[in-house]
Amino acid sequence: MRQKLTGCERSVKLESTSILTNCRILIAKLQLDYLCGLKSDRSIKEALDKLPTSINATYDEILQQLCTQNPENIDEIRLILEWLVGSSVPLTLDQLAEAVSIRPGDRRLERDGIATDAMDLAASCGSLVTIYTQETHADYHDDLRGTGTTLISLSHASVEEYLTSTNMKLGPLKPFFMDLQAVHREITETCLQYIGFEDFKRPIKLPVYIPS
């Protein structure tokens, strides 16, 4: 005879089922993104035979693929992910492009070091990040950035969990392990360096808002 569940037990069971379903959907999406990044039918067929079944293993495959496809950009990929893990708010593509262009010892913002196409930064991180547009128009005044701005963030909360996990620290991709305390310290140091740039010694001319 089946035991009848109470309302609370039924709610917990439904929630657990929902979480499991969402997890499976996420893994399926990540695997499709991974397969789409492969360059030949043979590579796809070989990958299909050994697709990972867990989220972390899937992220391992995606990150390894990114490193293989962009070996010269590994440090930049890590820096991008570090900013997205450590930032308390979503960053605009332009903000991210400026942030990752800053090097120790810079005394001004080197414009020629900023990515000419910020979308390339997002592309280098594949499905680990997501890009979306947010409306910035207010009732009383226009945002200085315009009526909409393009933001970038980690594609899912599980990406941060993966990058900061102990398994990541001990695994083959350990250079991408994110120690949150170290990440926040490095970001803080870069922000302090940024506001100390010579660029800010000159007055900034802002547009004057005239009520209609």
mmCIF file of the C-alpha atoms, coordinates in Angstrom:
data_MODEL
# 
_entry.id   MODEL 
# 
loop_
_atom_site.group_PDB 
_atom_site.id 
_atom_site.type_symbol 
_atom_site.label_atom_id 
_atom_site.label_alt_id 
_atom_site.label_comp_id 
_atom_site.label_asym_id 
_atom_site.label_entity_id 
_atom_site.label_seq_id 
_atom_site.pdbx_PDB_ins_code 
_atom_site.Cartn_x 
_atom_site.Cartn_y 
_atom_site.Cartn_z 
_atom_site.occupancy 
_atom_site.B_iso_or_equiv 
_atom_site.pdbx_formal_charge 
_atom_site.auth_seq_id 
_atom_site.auth_comp_id 
_atom_site.auth_asym_id 
_atom_site.auth_atom_id 
_atom_site.pdbx_PDB_model_num 
ATOM 1   C CA . MET A 1 1   ? 0.000  0.000  0.000   1.00 0.00 ? 1   MET A CA 1 
ATOM 2   C CA . ARG A 1 2   ? 1.445  3.368  -1.051  1.00 0.00 ? 2   ARG A CA 1 
ATOM 3   C CA . GLN A 1 3   ? 1.959  5.851  1.736   1.00 0.00 ? 3   GLN A CA 1 
ATOM 4   C CA . LYS A 1 4   ? -0.001 9.044  1.271   1.00 0.00 ? 4   LYS A CA 1 
ATOM 5   C CA . LEU A 1 5   ? 2.189  12.166 1.229   1.00 0.00 ? 5   LEU A CA 1 
ATOM 6   C CA . THR A 1 6   ? 1.356  15.208 3.305   1.00 0.00 ? 6   THR A CA 1 
ATOM 7   C CA . GLY A 1 7   ? 1.070  18.613 1.639   1.00 0.00 ? 7   GLY A CA 1 
ATOM 8   C CA . CYS A 1 8   ? 4.540  19.605 2.828   1.00 0.00 ? 8   CYS A CA 1 
ATOM 9   C CA . GLU A 1 9   ? 6.140  16.345 1.665   1.00 0.00 ? 9   GLU A CA 1 
ATOM 10  C CA . ARG A 1 10  ? 4.394  16.650 -1.718  1.00 0.00 ? 10  ARG A CA 1 
ATOM 11  C CA . SER A 1 11  ? 5.710  20.210 -2.101  1.00 0.00 ? 11  SER A CA 1 
ATOM 12  C CA . VAL A 1 12  ? 9.284  19.133 -1.307  1.00 0.00 ? 12  VAL A CA 1 
ATOM 13  C CA . LYS A 1 13  ? 9.050  16.226 -3.748  1.00 0.00 ? 13  LYS A CA 1 
ATOM 14  C CA . LEU A 1 14  ? 7.726  18.482 -6.521  1.00 0.00 ? 14  LEU A CA 1 
ATOM 15  C CA . GLU A 1 15  ? 10.475 21.019 -5.850  1.00 0.00 ? 15  GLU A CA 1 
ATOM 16  C CA . SER A 1 16  ? 13.146 18.306 -6.006  1.00 0.00 ? 16  SER A CA 1 
ATOM 17  C CA . THR A 1 17  ? 11.681 17.009 -9.267  1.00 0.00 ? 17  THR A CA 1 
ATOM 18  C CA . SER A 1 18  ? 11.654 20.522 -10.697 1.00 0.00 ? 18  SER A CA 1 
ATOM 19  C CA . ILE A 1 19  ? 15.301 21.098 -9.738  1.00 0.00 ? 19  ILE A CA 1 
ATOM 20  C CA . LEU A 1 20  ? 16.309 17.775 -11.305 1.00 0.00 ? 20  LEU A CA 1 
ATOM 21  C CA . THR A 1 21  ? 14.394 18.583 -14.499 1.00 0.00 ? 21  THR A CA 1 
ATOM 22  C CA . ASN A 1 22  ? 15.971 22.042 -14.747 1.00 0.00 ? 22  ASN A CA 1 
ATOM 23  C CA . CYS A 1 23  ? 19.396 20.481 -14.197 1.00 0.00 ? 23  CYS A CA 1 
ATOM 24  C CA . ARG A 1 24  ? 18.830 18.010 -17.041 1.00 0.00 ? 24  ARG A CA 1 
ATOM 25  C CA . ILE A 1 25  ? 17.638 20.790 -19.348 1.00 0.00 ? 25  ILE A CA 1 
ATOM 26  C CA . LEU A 1 26  ? 20.710 22.868 -18.513 1.00 0.00 ? 26  LEU A CA 1 
ATOM 27  C CA . ILE A 1 27  ? 23.045 19.934 -19.205 1.00 0.00 ? 27  ILE A CA 1 
ATOM 28  C CA . ALA A 1 28  ? 21.302 19.277 -22.531 1.00 0.00 ? 28  ALA A CA 1 
ATOM 29  C CA . LYS A 1 29  ? 21.653 22.921 -23.558 1.00 0.00 ? 29  LYS A CA 1 
ATOM 30  C CA . LEU A 1 30  ? 25.329 23.011 -22.572 1.00 0.00 ? 30  LEU A CA 1 
ATOM 31  C CA . GLN A 1 31  ? 26.014 19.816 -24.496 1.00 0.00 ? 31  GLN A CA 1 
ATOM 32  C CA . LEU A 1 32  ? 24.334 21.213 -27.616 1.00 0.00 ? 32  LEU A CA 1 
ATOM 33  C CA . ASP A 1 33  ? 26.421 24.383 -27.321 1.00 0.00 ? 33  ASP A CA 1 
ATOM 34  C CA . TYR A 1 34  ? 29.523 22.211 -26.920 1.00 0.00 ? 34  TYR A CA 1 
ATOM 35  C CA . LEU A 1 35  ? 28.714 20.132 -30.002 1.00 0.00 ? 35  LEU A CA 1 
ATOM 36  C CA . CYS A 1 36  ? 27.999 23.266 -32.056 1.00 0.00 ? 36  CYS A CA 1 
ATOM 37  C CA . GLY A 1 37  ? 31.518 24.459 -31.275 1.00 0.00 ? 37  GLY A CA 1 
ATOM 38  C CA . LEU A 1 38  ? 33.130 21.409 -32.893 1.00 0.00 ? 38  LEU A CA 1 
ATOM 39  C CA . LYS A 1 39  ? 34.554 21.843 -36.385 1.00 0.00 ? 39  LYS A CA 1 
ATOM 40  C CA . SER A 1 40  ? 33.946 18.527 -38.143 1.00 0.00 ? 40  SER A CA 1 
ATOM 41  C CA . ASP A 1 41  ? 31.406 15.702 -38.380 1.00 0.00 ? 41  ASP A CA 1 
ATOM 42  C CA . ARG A 1 42  ? 34.040 13.269 -37.105 1.00 0.00 ? 42  ARG A CA 1 
ATOM 43  C CA . SER A 1 43  ? 34.635 15.394 -34.000 1.00 0.00 ? 43  SER A CA 1 
ATOM 44  C CA . ILE A 1 44  ? 30.897 15.543 -33.357 1.00 0.00 ? 44  ILE A CA 1 
ATOM 45  C CA . LYS A 1 45  ? 30.496 11.764 -33.741 1.00 0.00 ? 45  LYS A CA 1 
ATOM 46  C CA . GLU A 1 46  ? 33.404 11.125 -31.378 1.00 0.00 ? 46  GLU A CA 1 
ATOM 47  C CA . ALA A 1 47  ? 32.003 13.614 -28.839 1.00 0.00 ? 47  ALA A CA 1 
ATOM 48  C CA . LEU A 1 48  ? 28.556 11.990 -28.936 1.00 0.00 ? 48  LEU A CA 1 
ATOM 49  C CA . ASP A 1 49  ? 30.089 8.720  -27.727 1.00 0.00 ? 49  ASP A CA 1 
ATOM 50  C CA . LYS A 1 50  ? 31.535 10.314 -24.611 1.00 0.00 ? 50  LYS A CA 1 
ATOM 51  C CA . LEU A 1 51  ? 29.258 13.209 -23.663 1.00 0.00 ? 51  LEU A CA 1 
ATOM 52  C CA . PRO A 1 52  ? 29.507 13.975 -19.929 1.00 0.00 ? 52  PRO A CA 1 
ATOM 53  C CA . THR A 1 53  ? 26.407 13.439 -17.820 1.00 0.00 ? 53  THR A CA 1 
ATOM 54  C CA . SER A 1 54  ? 27.020 15.908 -14.991 1.00 0.00 ? 54  SER A CA 1 
ATOM 55  C CA . ILE A 1 55  ? 27.077 19.715 -15.021 1.00 0.00 ? 55  ILE A CA 1 
ATOM 56  C CA . ASN A 1 56  ? 30.664 20.007 -13.779 1.00 0.00 ? 56  ASN A CA 1 
ATOM 57  C CA . ALA A 1 57  ? 31.943 17.459 -16.304 1.00 0.00 ? 57  ALA A CA 1 
ATOM 58  C CA . THR A 1 58  ? 30.094 19.356 -19.030 1.00 0.00 ? 58  THR A CA 1 
ATOM 59  C CA . TYR A 1 59  ? 31.705 22.620 -17.940 1.00 0.00 ? 59  TYR A CA 1 
ATOM 60  C CA . ASP A 1 60  ? 35.078 20.837 -17.994 1.00 0.00 ? 60  ASP A CA 1 
ATOM 61  C CA . GLU A 1 61  ? 34.522 19.889 -21.628 1.00 0.00 ? 61  GLU A CA 1 
ATOM 62  C CA . ILE A 1 62  ? 33.369 23.398 -22.579 1.00 0.00 ? 62  ILE A CA 1 
ATOM 63  C CA . LEU A 1 63  ? 36.302 25.106 -20.861 1.00 0.00 ? 63  LEU A CA 1 
ATOM 64  C CA . GLN A 1 64  ? 38.789 22.644 -22.330 1.00 0.00 ? 64  GLN A CA 1 
ATOM 65  C CA . GLN A 1 65  ? 37.312 23.272 -25.775 1.00 0.00 ? 65  GLN A CA 1 
ATOM 66  C CA . LEU A 1 66  ? 37.654 27.043 -25.328 1.00 0.00 ? 66  LEU A CA 1 
ATOM 67  C CA . CYS A 1 67  ? 41.310 26.652 -24.319 1.00 0.00 ? 67  CYS A CA 1 
ATOM 68  C CA . THR A 1 68  ? 42.010 24.412 -27.314 1.00 0.00 ? 68  THR A CA 1 
ATOM 69  C CA . GLN A 1 69  ? 40.344 26.788 -29.756 1.00 0.00 ? 69  GLN A CA 1 
ATOM 70  C CA . ASN A 1 70  ? 41.858 29.952 -28.237 1.00 0.00 ? 70  ASN A CA 1 
ATOM 71  C CA . PRO A 1 71  ? 45.245 28.973 -26.765 1.00 0.00 ? 71  PRO A CA 1 
ATOM 72  C CA . GLU A 1 72  ? 46.556 32.529 -27.084 1.00 0.00 ? 72  GLU A CA 1 
ATOM 73  C CA . ASN A 1 73  ? 43.582 33.925 -25.142 1.00 0.00 ? 73  ASN A CA 1 
ATOM 74  C CA . ILE A 1 74  ? 43.591 31.627 -22.088 1.00 0.00 ? 74  ILE A CA 1 
ATOM 75  C CA . ASP A 1 75  ? 44.723 34.385 -19.705 1.00 0.00 ? 75  ASP A CA 1 
ATOM 76  C CA . GLU A 1 76  ? 42.091 36.744 -21.123 1.00 0.00 ? 76  GLU A CA 1 
ATOM 77  C CA . ILE A 1 77  ? 39.340 34.111 -20.781 1.00 0.00 ? 77  ILE A CA 1 
ATOM 78  C CA . ARG A 1 78  ? 40.274 33.604 -17.141 1.00 0.00 ? 78  ARG A CA 1 
ATOM 79  C CA . LEU A 1 79  ? 40.317 37.356 -16.523 1.00 0.00 ? 79  LEU A CA 1 
ATOM 80  C CA . ILE A 1 80  ? 36.881 37.781 -18.099 1.00 0.00 ? 80  ILE A CA 1 
ATOM 81  C CA . LEU A 1 81  ? 35.437 34.994 -15.951 1.00 0.00 ? 81  LEU A CA 1 
ATOM 82  C CA . GLU A 1 82  ? 37.135 36.492 -12.883 1.00 0.00 ? 82  GLU A CA 1 
ATOM 83  C CA . TRP A 1 83  ? 35.417 39.840 -13.435 1.00 0.00 ? 83  TRP A CA 1 
ATOM 84  C CA . LEU A 1 84  ? 32.038 38.169 -13.968 1.00 0.00 ? 84  LEU A CA 1 
ATOM 85  C CA . VAL A 1 85  ? 32.449 36.063 -10.815 1.00 0.00 ? 85  VAL A CA 1 
ATOM 86  C CA . GLY A 1 86  ? 33.636 38.968 -8.678  1.00 0.00 ? 86  GLY A CA 1 
ATOM 87  C CA . SER A 1 87  ? 31.379 41.762 -9.915  1.00 0.00 ? 87  SER A CA 1 
ATOM 88  C CA . SER A 1 88  ? 28.403 42.535 -7.671  1.00 0.00 ? 88  SER A CA 1 
ATOM 89  C CA . VAL A 1 89  ? 26.355 43.796 -10.636 1.00 0.00 ? 89  VAL A CA 1 
ATOM 90  C CA . PRO A 1 90  ? 26.145 42.772 -14.301 1.00 0.00 ? 90  PRO A CA 1 
ATOM 91  C CA . LEU A 1 91  ? 28.769 44.548 -16.412 1.00 0.00 ? 91  LEU A CA 1 
ATOM 92  C CA . THR A 1 92  ? 28.222 46.222 -19.744 1.00 0.00 ? 92  THR A CA 1 
ATOM 93  C CA . LEU A 1 93  ? 30.316 44.902 -22.611 1.00 0.00 ? 93  LEU A CA 1 
ATOM 94  C CA . ASP A 1 94  ? 32.164 48.228 -22.743 1.00 0.00 ? 94  ASP A CA 1 
ATOM 95  C CA . GLN A 1 95  ? 32.927 48.100 -19.006 1.00 0.00 ? 95  GLN A CA 1 
ATOM 96  C CA . LEU A 1 96  ? 34.271 44.571 -19.341 1.00 0.00 ? 96  LEU A CA 1 
ATOM 97  C CA . ALA A 1 97  ? 36.390 45.522 -22.362 1.00 0.00 ? 97  ALA A CA 1 
ATOM 98  C CA . GLU A 1 98  ? 38.010 48.365 -20.408 1.00 0.00 ? 98  GLU A CA 1 
ATOM 99  C CA . ALA A 1 99  ? 38.463 46.280 -17.255 1.00 0.00 ? 99  ALA A CA 1 
ATOM 100 C CA . VAL A 1 100 ? 40.318 43.411 -18.942 1.00 0.00 ? 100 VAL A CA 1 
ATOM 101 C CA . SER A 1 101 ? 42.523 45.838 -20.892 1.00 0.00 ? 101 SER A CA 1 
ATOM 102 C CA . ILE A 1 102 ? 44.116 47.251 -17.722 1.00 0.00 ? 102 ILE A CA 1 
ATOM 103 C CA . ARG A 1 103 ? 47.586 45.958 -16.924 1.00 0.00 ? 103 ARG A CA 1 
ATOM 104 C CA . PRO A 1 104 ? 49.704 46.413 -13.790 1.00 0.00 ? 104 PRO A CA 1 
ATOM 105 C CA . GLY A 1 105 ? 51.683 49.609 -14.088 1.00 0.00 ? 105 GLY A CA 1 
ATOM 106 C CA . ASP A 1 106 ? 49.258 51.379 -16.442 1.00 0.00 ? 106 ASP A CA 1 
ATOM 107 C CA . ARG A 1 107 ? 48.926 55.049 -15.505 1.00 0.00 ? 107 ARG A CA 1 
ATOM 108 C CA . ARG A 1 108 ? 46.233 55.873 -18.021 1.00 0.00 ? 108 ARG A CA 1 
ATOM 109 C CA . LEU A 1 109 ? 43.558 54.035 -19.959 1.00 0.00 ? 109 LEU A CA 1 
ATOM 110 C CA . GLU A 1 110 ? 45.334 52.668 -23.017 1.00 0.00 ? 110 GLU A CA 1 
ATOM 111 C CA . ARG A 1 111 ? 42.678 52.949 -25.713 1.00 0.00 ? 111 ARG A CA 1 
ATOM 112 C CA . ASP A 1 112 ? 44.622 50.805 -28.157 1.00 0.00 ? 112 ASP A CA 1 
ATOM 113 C CA . GLY A 1 113 ? 44.542 47.954 -25.621 1.00 0.00 ? 113 GLY A CA 1 
ATOM 114 C CA . ILE A 1 114 ? 40.729 47.812 -25.525 1.00 0.00 ? 114 ILE A CA 1 
ATOM 115 C CA . ALA A 1 115 ? 39.082 45.184 -27.726 1.00 0.00 ? 115 ALA A CA 1 
ATOM 116 C CA . THR A 1 116 ? 37.873 46.760 -30.960 1.00 0.00 ? 116 THR A CA 1 
ATOM 117 C CA . ASP A 1 117 ? 34.816 44.505 -30.855 1.00 0.00 ? 117 ASP A CA 1 
ATOM 118 C CA . ALA A 1 118 ? 33.677 43.730 -27.306 1.00 0.00 ? 118 ALA A CA 1 
ATOM 119 C CA . MET A 1 119 ? 31.517 40.893 -28.644 1.00 0.00 ? 119 MET A CA 1 
ATOM 120 C CA . ASP A 1 120 ? 34.751 38.989 -29.302 1.00 0.00 ? 120 ASP A CA 1 
ATOM 121 C CA . LEU A 1 121 ? 35.345 38.908 -25.539 1.00 0.00 ? 121 LEU A CA 1 
ATOM 122 C CA . ALA A 1 122 ? 31.998 37.244 -24.986 1.00 0.00 ? 122 ALA A CA 1 
ATOM 123 C CA . ALA A 1 123 ? 32.593 34.818 -27.855 1.00 0.00 ? 123 ALA A CA 1 
ATOM 124 C CA . SER A 1 124 ? 35.875 33.677 -26.318 1.00 0.00 ? 124 SER A CA 1 
ATOM 125 C CA . CYS A 1 125 ? 33.945 32.413 -23.265 1.00 0.00 ? 125 CYS A CA 1 
ATOM 126 C CA . GLY A 1 126 ? 31.344 30.523 -25.288 1.00 0.00 ? 126 GLY A CA 1 
ATOM 127 C CA . SER A 1 127 ? 28.278 29.275 -23.430 1.00 0.00 ? 127 SER A CA 1 
ATOM 128 C CA . LEU A 1 128 ? 29.782 30.101 -20.023 1.00 0.00 ? 128 LEU A CA 1 
ATOM 129 C CA . VAL A 1 129 ? 28.483 33.647 -20.447 1.00 0.00 ? 129 VAL A CA 1 
ATOM 130 C CA . THR A 1 130 ? 25.312 35.269 -21.691 1.00 0.00 ? 130 THR A CA 1 
ATOM 131 C CA . ILE A 1 131 ? 24.601 38.645 -23.307 1.00 0.00 ? 131 ILE A CA 1 
ATOM 132 C CA . TYR A 1 132 ? 21.344 40.554 -23.017 1.00 0.00 ? 132 TYR A CA 1 
ATOM 133 C CA . THR A 1 133 ? 19.969 44.056 -23.460 1.00 0.00 ? 133 THR A CA 1 
ATOM 134 C CA . GLN A 1 134 ? 18.464 46.018 -20.583 1.00 0.00 ? 134 GLN A CA 1 
ATOM 135 C CA . GLU A 1 135 ? 16.328 49.102 -21.008 1.00 0.00 ? 135 GLU A CA 1 
ATOM 136 C CA . THR A 1 136 ? 17.811 52.118 -19.223 1.00 0.00 ? 136 THR A CA 1 
ATOM 137 C CA . HIS A 1 137 ? 15.230 54.803 -20.078 1.00 0.00 ? 137 HIS A CA 1 
ATOM 138 C CA . ALA A 1 138 ? 13.755 56.442 -16.976 1.00 0.00 ? 138 ALA A CA 1 
ATOM 139 C CA . ASP A 1 139 ? 10.606 58.518 -16.535 1.00 0.00 ? 139 ASP A CA 1 
ATOM 140 C CA . TYR A 1 140 ? 12.372 61.792 -15.797 1.00 0.00 ? 140 TYR A CA 1 
ATOM 141 C CA . HIS A 1 141 ? 15.610 61.691 -17.751 1.00 0.00 ? 141 HIS A CA 1 
ATOM 142 C CA . ASP A 1 142 ? 17.534 59.626 -20.267 1.00 0.00 ? 142 ASP A CA 1 
ATOM 143 C CA . ASP A 1 143 ? 20.343 57.430 -19.023 1.00 0.00 ? 143 ASP A CA 1 
ATOM 144 C CA . LEU A 1 144 ? 23.693 58.760 -20.248 1.00 0.00 ? 144 LEU A CA 1 
ATOM 145 C CA . ARG A 1 145 ? 24.329 55.370 -21.850 1.00 0.00 ? 145 ARG A CA 1 
ATOM 146 C CA . GLY A 1 146 ? 21.220 55.674 -24.032 1.00 0.00 ? 146 GLY A CA 1 
ATOM 147 C CA . THR A 1 147 ? 17.842 53.932 -23.911 1.00 0.00 ? 147 THR A CA 1 
ATOM 148 C CA . GLY A 1 148 ? 19.332 50.460 -23.739 1.00 0.00 ? 148 GLY A CA 1 
ATOM 149 C CA . THR A 1 149 ? 22.630 48.861 -22.817 1.00 0.00 ? 149 THR A CA 1 
ATOM 150 C CA . THR A 1 150 ? 24.178 45.471 -23.551 1.00 0.00 ? 150 THR A CA 1 
ATOM 151 C CA . LEU A 1 151 ? 25.123 43.524 -20.432 1.00 0.00 ? 151 LEU A CA 1 
ATOM 152 C CA . ILE A 1 152 ? 27.196 40.380 -19.944 1.00 0.00 ? 152 ILE A CA 1 
ATOM 153 C CA . SER A 1 153 ? 27.053 37.910 -17.062 1.00 0.00 ? 153 SER A CA 1 
ATOM 154 C CA . LEU A 1 154 ? 27.720 34.257 -16.310 1.00 0.00 ? 154 LEU A CA 1 
ATOM 155 C CA . SER A 1 155 ? 25.148 32.149 -18.114 1.00 0.00 ? 155 SER A CA 1 
ATOM 156 C CA . HIS A 1 156 ? 23.988 30.374 -14.945 1.00 0.00 ? 156 HIS A CA 1 
ATOM 157 C CA . ALA A 1 157 ? 24.646 30.429 -11.192 1.00 0.00 ? 157 ALA A CA 1 
ATOM 158 C CA . SER A 1 158 ? 26.167 26.963 -11.522 1.00 0.00 ? 158 SER A CA 1 
ATOM 159 C CA . VAL A 1 159 ? 29.054 28.438 -13.555 1.00 0.00 ? 159 VAL A CA 1 
ATOM 160 C CA . GLU A 1 160 ? 30.229 30.386 -10.507 1.00 0.00 ? 160 GLU A CA 1 
ATOM 161 C CA . GLU A 1 161 ? 29.735 27.324 -8.291  1.00 0.00 ? 161 GLU A CA 1 
ATOM 162 C CA . TYR A 1 162 ? 31.847 25.327 -10.736 1.00 0.00 ? 162 TYR A CA 1 
ATOM 163 C CA . LEU A 1 163 ? 34.672 27.878 -10.934 1.00 0.00 ? 163 LEU A CA 1 
ATOM 164 C CA . THR A 1 164 ? 34.857 28.282 -7.140  1.00 0.00 ? 164 THR A CA 1 
ATOM 165 C CA . SER A 1 165 ? 34.509 24.595 -6.240  1.00 0.00 ? 165 SER A CA 1 
ATOM 166 C CA . THR A 1 166 ? 37.161 22.525 -4.470  1.00 0.00 ? 166 THR A CA 1 
ATOM 167 C CA . ASN A 1 167 ? 37.072 20.011 -7.333  1.00 0.00 ? 167 ASN A CA 1 
ATOM 168 C CA . MET A 1 168 ? 38.067 22.810 -9.697  1.00 0.00 ? 168 MET A CA 1 
ATOM 169 C CA . LYS A 1 169 ? 40.980 23.694 -7.439  1.00 0.00 ? 169 LYS A CA 1 
ATOM 170 C CA . LEU A 1 170 ? 42.303 20.134 -7.592  1.00 0.00 ? 170 LEU A CA 1 
ATOM 171 C CA . GLY A 1 171 ? 41.396 19.253 -11.194 1.00 0.00 ? 171 GLY A CA 1 
ATOM 172 C CA . PRO A 1 172 ? 43.261 19.589 -14.500 1.00 0.00 ? 172 PRO A CA 1 
ATOM 173 C CA . LEU A 1 173 ? 41.717 23.029 -15.129 1.00 0.00 ? 173 LEU A CA 1 
ATOM 174 C CA . LYS A 1 174 ? 42.898 24.425 -11.775 1.00 0.00 ? 174 LYS A CA 1 
ATOM 175 C CA . PRO A 1 175 ? 44.338 27.623 -13.376 1.00 0.00 ? 175 PRO A CA 1 
ATOM 176 C CA . PHE A 1 176 ? 40.683 28.659 -13.737 1.00 0.00 ? 176 PHE A CA 1 
ATOM 177 C CA . PHE A 1 177 ? 39.871 28.076 -10.068 1.00 0.00 ? 177 PHE A CA 1 
ATOM 178 C CA . MET A 1 178 ? 38.467 31.245 -8.495  1.00 0.00 ? 178 MET A CA 1 
ATOM 179 C CA . ASP A 1 179 ? 39.214 31.989 -4.863  1.00 0.00 ? 179 ASP A CA 1 
ATOM 180 C CA . LEU A 1 180 ? 36.573 34.611 -4.075  1.00 0.00 ? 180 LEU A CA 1 
ATOM 181 C CA . GLN A 1 181 ? 38.729 36.471 -1.562  1.00 0.00 ? 181 GLN A CA 1 
ATOM 182 C CA . ALA A 1 182 ? 41.587 36.715 -4.070  1.00 0.00 ? 182 ALA A CA 1 
ATOM 183 C CA . VAL A 1 183 ? 39.206 37.653 -6.887  1.00 0.00 ? 183 VAL A CA 1 
ATOM 184 C CA . HIS A 1 184 ? 37.675 40.515 -4.881  1.00 0.00 ? 184 HIS A CA 1 
ATOM 185 C CA . ARG A 1 185 ? 41.122 41.733 -3.876  1.00 0.00 ? 185 ARG A CA 1 
ATOM 186 C CA . GLU A 1 186 ? 42.377 41.771 -7.481  1.00 0.00 ? 186 GLU A CA 1 
ATOM 187 C CA . ILE A 1 187 ? 39.242 43.532 -8.742  1.00 0.00 ? 187 ILE A CA 1 
ATOM 188 C CA . THR A 1 188 ? 39.495 46.117 -5.946  1.00 0.00 ? 188 THR A CA 1 
ATOM 189 C CA . GLU A 1 189 ? 43.144 46.796 -6.794  1.00 0.00 ? 189 GLU A CA 1 
ATOM 190 C CA . THR A 1 190 ? 42.267 47.240 -10.473 1.00 0.00 ? 190 THR A CA 1 
ATOM 191 C CA . CYS A 1 191 ? 39.383 49.611 -9.643  1.00 0.00 ? 191 CYS A CA 1 
ATOM 192 C CA . LEU A 1 192 ? 41.652 51.714 -7.420  1.00 0.00 ? 192 LEU A CA 1 
ATOM 193 C CA . GLN A 1 193 ? 44.262 51.768 -10.179 1.00 0.00 ? 193 GLN A CA 1 
ATOM 194 C CA . TYR A 1 194 ? 41.556 52.827 -12.658 1.00 0.00 ? 194 TYR A CA 1 
ATOM 195 C CA . ILE A 1 195 ? 40.237 55.787 -10.656 1.00 0.00 ? 195 ILE A CA 1 
ATOM 196 C CA . GLY A 1 196 ? 43.832 56.931 -10.190 1.00 0.00 ? 196 GLY A CA 1 
ATOM 197 C CA . PHE A 1 197 ? 44.435 57.182 -13.936 1.00 0.00 ? 197 PHE A CA 1 
ATOM 198 C CA . GLU A 1 198 ? 45.684 60.473 -15.324 1.00 0.00 ? 198 GLU A CA 1 
ATOM 199 C CA . ASP A 1 199 ? 42.556 60.536 -17.511 1.00 0.00 ? 199 ASP A CA 1 
ATOM 200 C CA . PHE A 1 200 ? 40.550 61.707 -14.500 1.00 0.00 ? 200 PHE A CA 1 
ATOM 201 C CA . LYS A 1 201 ? 42.750 64.712 -13.807 1.00 0.00 ? 201 LYS A CA 1 
ATOM 202 C CA . ARG A 1 202 ? 40.892 66.554 -16.550 1.00 0.00 ? 202 ARG A CA 1 
ATOM 203 C CA . PRO A 1 203 ? 37.307 67.754 -15.902 1.00 0.00 ? 203 PRO A CA 1 
ATOM 204 C CA . ILE A 1 204 ? 34.636 65.576 -17.492 1.00 0.00 ? 204 ILE A CA 1 
ATOM 205 C CA . LYS A 1 205 ? 32.084 67.495 -19.562 1.00 0.00 ? 205 LYS A CA 1 
ATOM 206 C CA . LEU A 1 206 ? 28.638 66.034 -19.056 1.00 0.00 ? 206 LEU A CA 1 
ATOM 207 C CA . PRO A 1 207 ? 25.633 66.853 -21.221 1.00 0.00 ? 207 PRO A CA 1 
ATOM 208 C CA . VAL A 1 208 ? 23.252 69.349 -19.622 1.00 0.00 ? 208 VAL A CA 1 
ATOM 209 C CA . TYR A 1 209 ? 19.732 68.081 -19.093 1.00 0.00 ? 209 TYR A CA 1 
ATOM 210 C CA . ILE A 1 210 ? 17.027 70.650 -19.918 1.00 0.00 ? 210 ILE A CA 1 
ATOM 211 C CA . PRO A 1 211 ? 13.503 69.635 -18.851 1.00 0.00 ? 211 PRO A CA 1 
ATOM 212 C CA . SER A 1 212 ? 11.016 69.772 -21.691 1.00 0.00 ? 212 SER A CA 1 
# 
